[in-house]
Amino acid sequence: MAKIALLDLGSNSTRMGIYQINADHSFAEIKRYKEMTRLAEGMGDGSHELKLTPAAIKRTLQALKNFQAEYEQIPDITVRGVATAAVRNAANSAEFLAAVKDLVGVDIEILSGDAEAYYDYAGVMHAFDLQDCLICDMGGGSFELILVHQRKAVSYISIPYGAVTLSEKYRATDKISAADFFALQRFILYKFEQLPWLKQGRGYPLVLLGGANRTVARKGNNGQSLLQQKSLHGAKMSAFDFVEIFQDWLGQDRAERARSLGEEHDRADIIIAGLTPVVLLIQQYEVPEIIFSESGVREGIIAELQK
């Protein structure tokens, strides 16, 4: 049975999934790893050319070195790597990817925004028997929206703003001001208005991917933690409860949010901007229910490889 290690250089975290590929082309994740590397750090204030910072590069290279120590213990493993919004948008991405190649010997593929959205769709469809839904993957440097009708991707897009960059752009890292929060909402609603196909998803369940969204799942309905579950994959929550949790965090400063988030405290500075587009989706398109997915880009890539 073949094994694949898939490196995922995201804008907020660097991840690795190790997958076992079976003879019938089915697959299963054996292990997953994550390090918070904030590759998109400093790319959201709009004051300079978009570049990966030396500190962010250093953190990411160290994470990849740590991952290499894990996958090198597995005989005959195939290693692939992808990068998303931060690397996609950075002027110095070529230099960064050359450094990755020199360090771990892996060529990293930069996914286009459309490819990232499509693989999100493929990963969700592989994992769930859903006919109609909206999908939102909130990343650090972009967020992807997909409309699914009768299991087909009707439309999809990657919007080049995410939890990290929106937090910097709208000064949401601590307690956000009313003016900044209003400006953030106006910006997101303007983006939605440019996507008339979203209206076709009115009343559909919303499948959520991304770390900020999973933080809400871990908080759970009415503050009841879901951590006792082996996996958050497939967990459901009413739209009302999702918005109530967001509302509680919105009224807190960064230190208060960090205490509330517990083990997820390192998201306290990006959680408000990261969740605002999701809350506006819920409100604008009358979402009745949230479904959390741990199957996304990486699983979509593996699923497509098996076709």
N, C-alpha and C positions, 0 to 999 in steps of 0.2 A: 504494500500500500504506500502510495507516494505521500510526501509531506511538503507543505509550502509554508514558508514564513513570509508574511506580508507586512512590510514596514509602511506606516501611514504618518507622514509628516504634516500634521495639522497646524492650524494657526494658534491654537491654545495648548494642545498637548501632542506629544509624539507617542504613537502606539504601535504595538506589534501583535498580530494574531498568528497563531500557529495552527494549521489546519491539516487534518488527515483526509486524503482523497481516496475514496473506496473504488473498488473495481467497477461498480455500477454507476460511477460518476457522482454519487452522492458525496457529501463532505460533512465533517464535523469539526468544530473548533476544539482544540486540545487545551490551549492556554492562551491567555491574553495578558499583555503588559501595557502599562501606561506611565508616562512621566510628564508632569506639567512643565512645559518648556517655553511657552509664550512666544512663539516664533513671530507673531504679529505685533509684538510690543513696540510702541512708538510709531506705528503706521497709521494711526487714526486721527491725529490732530490736524492734518492737512497743511502743516506749516513748512514741509520740505519734501524732497523727492522720496518716494517710497523705497526704503532699503531695510534689509534685515540687519539688526544691530549686532555688533560684536558679541555682546552678552547673550543675546538670544541664540546666535550661531553656536557659541560655546556650550550652552545648555543642551542644545539639540544634538550636537556631535557627541557629547558625553552620553546622552540617552541611547544613541545608536550604538556606541561602543558597549554599553551595558547589555543591550539587546543581542549584540553579536556574541557575547559570552554565553548567552542562553542558546541561541540556535546552532552554534557551532558544536554543541554537545549532541546534536541529533544527526545521525549518519544520513548521507544522500538527500539532504533537504534542499529544496529549491528556494531561493530568496528573491523576492521582488519588492519593489518600493514605489510608492506614489506620494506626491505632494499636492497640496491644495492651495487655498487662496493666498496665504502669505507669500509662498514661493512664487506662485503664479503672478503676483502683482509686483514683486520686488525687482528693482533695477539691477541688483547684484545677485540674482538667482543663479546665473551661470557659475560664478565664482563659488557660491555656496555648494552647489551640486558637485563641482569638481573636488571640493574639500571632502564631501561625503564619499565620493568615489575613492579618493586617496586613503581615507580612513578605514572604510569597511568593504571596499571593492564592489559596491552595488550601484548600478545605474538607476537613478530615481526618475520615474516618469511624472511630468507635471500634467495633472488632469486639467482639462478645460472646465469651465463652469458647467457647460452642458453635460460633459462626461460625468462630472461629480454628481449632478442631479440624476442622471440616468442610472448610475450605479446605486444610488440611494433607492430609487424605484425598484431596481432588480433585487436588491437585498431585502426590501420589505415584502415584495411579492413572493420571494423564496420562503420567507418565514411565516407569512400569514395567508389565510384563505379569505382575503377581503375582495369584494367586488368593486366597491366604490369608496373612495377616501381622498382626503388631502394628506400630503406628507410634508413635513417641515423638518429640515435638518439645520439646527442652529449651531454653527461653528464659530471659531474665534475671529475669522476674517471674512466670512461670507455666510449667507444662509440660502438654502435651496428649498424651492417650493415645487411640488408636483401634484397635478390633478389626475386622479385615476378613476376611470369609469369602465366598468365591466372588465377590470384587471388590465386595461390598457392605459398607458401613459398618454393622456390627451394633450397635455402641455406641461412643460417644465422649464425652470429657469434657475440660475444662480445669481443672487443679488450680492454685489461685492462689498458688503458690510456685515460684520459679525459682532459677537459679544465683546471682543477686545477692542475692535476699532470703533464701534458705536459708543462704548464706554468712554474712550478718549475723546471722541468728537463732541459728545454732549456732556462731558464732565460728570459722569454718573458713577465714578469710582467710590465716592463717599455718599452722603445723603444728597440726592439730586434736587436742585431747585425746581420750583414750579415752572419757571420760564424754560429751563433746559428740558424738563420732562415734556412740556407742551411742544417744544421744537422737535424733540425726538419723535413724538407721536405724529406730528404733521409730516415729518420726513418719511416715516414708514407708510403712512396712509397714502401719501403721494405715489410711492412706489407701487402700492397695491392698485391704485387707480389706473396705473399704466398696464395692468394685467386684467383685462376684462374677462378672460377665461376663468379667473378665480370665482366669479359669481356662479359658475356651473357647479361648484362644490358646496354651495350653501346647504347646510344641514347634514353634510357628510361628517363621519368621524374623522378626527385628526390624529394621524400617526406622527409621533414626535421622536426625533433622534437628536443626539448631541448631549454633551455633558451638562449644560445648564438645565435642559429639560429633565434629564435623569435626576438632577438634584431635587427637583420638585417631587419626582416619584419617590425618592428616598424619604422625603418629609412626610408624604402620604396624606391620605384623606383626614381632614380635621386635625392635622398634626400627628397622626398615628404613623409611626415609622414603618416602612416596608422592608427594612434591612433584614428582618427575620426570614424573608423569602430568599431562596437560593439564587434567584435571578429576578431582575426587574423586567425582563423581556416578557411582553404580553400583559404586564400590569395595566389596569384601567383606572381611570379617575373621571369623575364628572367635570365638565367645564367649569361649573360653579366653584368646586373645591380648588381647582387649579388657580382660578383668579383670586380666590380668597387668600391662598398662600402667598401669591405675588403681592397682594395688597398689604399683607403684614410686613413683608420685607421692604416694600416701597417706603414705609413710614420709618424705617430704621436707618441709622448711619452705618458706616462700614464695620465698626467694631461690634455693634449690636447684631448685625447680620452674620458676622463671623461666628459669634457665640451661638446664634440660632442654627447656623449651618453645620456646626459640629465638625465631623470628619471632612466635610466639603468646604471648610472655612477659606481655602485658597481661592474660591470663586466669589467671595464676598464683594470684591471690587468690580466684577463684570456681570453679576447675576441680574441686575435690574435692566440694563440695556439689552442683555441677552434674552430676557423673557418678554420684553415689551412687544416685539413683533408677534410673538405667539399669542399674547393676550389680545392684541388687536385683531389677529386672525379669528380668534374665538368669538369676539364681540361682533365683528363686521359680517361674518359668514355663518353665524348661528350654529356654531359647533356644539353638538350635544354631548360628545364623549371624547376623552383622550385615551389613546393607546400608546404605550411606551414600547419602543423597539430598540433592541441592542444589535439588530441586524441592519447594516447600512452599506456604506461604500465598500468596505473590505469584503463583506459577504457577497455583495453584488458583483464584484470583480471575480471572485472565486466561482460564483454560479455561472457567470458568462463564460469562464474558461472551460467549464464542463460541458458546454453545448456542442 
